[in-house]
Amino acid sequence: MNTKLIFLEYIHRANTHCDSCLNQLFALMTQAVMKVDSDDIALHLMNDVSDPDLLLLIVLTDIDLTTQYDEIVLATAVTHVMNFESHPLH
């Protein structure tokens, strides 16, 4: 559950630090993360999937995101979101 909440926090922080034209993208990313069961996230983490790869997997397998955005855009968005990993949470 913690990883899911951390992903949601990173997405929220990325959204607040970007142009408003990306609000829909980050909202859909938030919905995609919320759809995934915490047990599925834990299973991937136990199988040594890194956090950035896991978020990318979640984003690339979400039908709402993949029908509206190109995979390069989604991969770039995940990279942007994961840049907040190195910043401490408040």
C-alpha positions as CSV (number, residue, x, y, z in Angstrom):
1,M,0.0,0.0,0.0
2,N,2.8,2.4,0.7
3,T,4.2,2.2,-2.8
4,K,0.7,3.0,-4.2
5,L,0.5,6.1,-2.0
6,I,4.0,7.1,-2.8
7,F,3.2,6.9,-6.6
8,L,0.1,9.0,-6.0
9,E,2.1,11.6,-4.1
10,Y,4.8,11.8,-6.8
11,I,2.1,12.2,-9.5
12,H,0.4,15.0,-7.4
13,R,3.7,16.8,-6.9
14,A,4.6,16.5,-10.6
15,N,1.2,17.9,-11.5
16,T,1.6,20.9,-9.2
17,H,5.0,21.6,-10.8
18,C,4.0,21.5,-14.5
19,D,1.9,23.4,-17.0
20,S,-1.9,23.1,-16.6
21,C,-2.2,21.5,-20.0
22,L,-0.9,18.3,-18.4
23,N,-3.6,18.1,-15.7
24,Q,-5.6,15.5,-17.6
25,L,-2.6,13.3,-18.2
26,F,-1.7,13.3,-14.5
27,A,-5.4,12.8,-13.5
28,L,-5.5,9.7,-15.7
29,M,-2.2,8.5,-14.2
30,T,-3.7,8.9,-10.8
31,Q,-6.8,6.9,-11.8
32,A,-4.6,4.2,-13.3
33,V,-2.6,3.8,-10.1
34,M,-5.7,3.7,-8.0
35,K,-7.2,0.9,-10.2
36,V,-4.3,-1.4,-9.4
37,D,-4.6,-3.6,-6.4
38,S,-2.0,-3.1,-3.7
39,D,-1.3,-6.9,-3.7
40,D,-0.4,-6.7,-7.4
41,I,2.0,-3.9,-6.7
42,A,3.6,-5.9,-3.9
43,L,3.9,-8.9,-6.1
44,H,5.8,-7.0,-8.7
45,L,8.1,-5.4,-6.1
46,M,8.8,-8.9,-4.6
47,N,9.9,-9.9,-8.1
48,D,12.4,-7.1,-8.2
49,V,10.6,-4.8,-10.5
50,S,11.9,-1.3,-9.8
51,D,9.5,1.5,-8.8
52,P,9.9,3.4,-12.1
53,D,9.4,0.3,-14.2
54,L,6.3,-0.6,-12.1
55,L,4.8,2.8,-12.6
56,L,5.5,2.6,-16.3
57,L,3.9,-0.9,-16.4
58,I,0.8,0.5,-14.7
59,V,0.6,3.5,-17.1
60,L,1.2,1.5,-20.3
61,T,-1.4,-1.1,-19.4
62,D,-4.1,1.4,-18.6
63,I,-6.6,1.5,-21.5
64,D,-7.7,5.1,-20.8
65,L,-4.1,6.4,-21.0
66,T,-3.0,4.3,-23.9
67,T,-6.0,5.3,-26.1
68,Q,-5.2,9.0,-25.5
69,Y,-1.5,9.2,-25.3
70,D,1.5,7.8,-27.2
71,E,3.8,5.4,-25.3
72,I,6.7,7.9,-25.6
73,V,4.6,10.6,-24.0
74,L,3.6,8.2,-21.2
75,A,7.2,7.1,-20.7
76,T,8.3,10.7,-20.5
77,A,5.6,11.5,-18.0
78,V,6.7,8.5,-15.8
79,T,10.3,9.8,-15.9
80,H,9.1,13.3,-14.9
81,V,7.0,11.8,-12.1
82,M,9.8,9.6,-10.8
83,N,12.2,12.7,-10.7
84,F,10.3,13.5,-7.5
85,E,11.6,10.3,-5.9
86,S,14.8,12.0,-5.0
87,H,13.0,14.9,-3.2
88,P,11.9,14.1,0.3
89,L,8.2,14.0,1.0
90,H,6.8,16.5,3.5
